[in-house]
């Protein structure tokens, strides 16, 4: 099978545990692009801290950001599609986080907001620095004119386990998923990496069987199962590996390079 479109998760997949893209992996991704494969980064990050990786590789096209909630064109920064959340339905989730001391942020396609930027410290500030993001203070819903596409809770694993368990008992309003060990995301009920990838593939005239996807976490399962070839990193949880068609090396062992050489490069 000749794959025409390759969807790559970023953290834990394209990047190693030091949040770096190795020269070896970068060169292999660029070589796949030169051979005619369309590369799409498909990530929980926002476009503003995803597009720079595309630009570093000299790639245009699209990024699927916020776990599928917003698809953006690299060159123009134009939003191709976004899944808008009902802002006021977020109020009980925000109240819960505040009462439990769990940090959260609210995301539009290009902006990120927190309760109080001045109080960011320790692990929370370090997290934003790692992800190359500086949030702003959250305005009122009336003042926030842009659509909200993602809500993220961040904290210790035990706190997020309890939060996930509690919110799972609530009447479903949003798509809720673990996008990382320390993150729980809420999005529009139809927003997912798989749905966004399906829409983009159709827009690009690419059949599902011509799509290859590589990821490492629960938020990647929908794109791994949509793609004709879904590949899980060796650092993936067992449930993610079970959803994939194949396993590659870990993100610290250039697993993306290994997979692209095996399945895409002639």
ABEGO torsion letter per residue (X at the ends): XBBABBBBBABGBABBAAGBBBAAAAAAAAAAAAAGBBBBBBBABBAAAAAAAAAAAGBBEBBBBGGGABBBBAAAGBBABBBBBBAAAAAAAAAAAAAAGBBBBBBBAABBBBABAAABBEAAAAAAAAAGBBBBBBBBAAABABBBABBBBBEBAAAAAAAAAAAAABBBABBBBBABAABBBBBBAABBAAAAAAAAAAAAGBBAAABBBBBABAAAAAAAAABABBBBBAABBAAAAAABABBBBBAAAGAAAAAAAAAABX
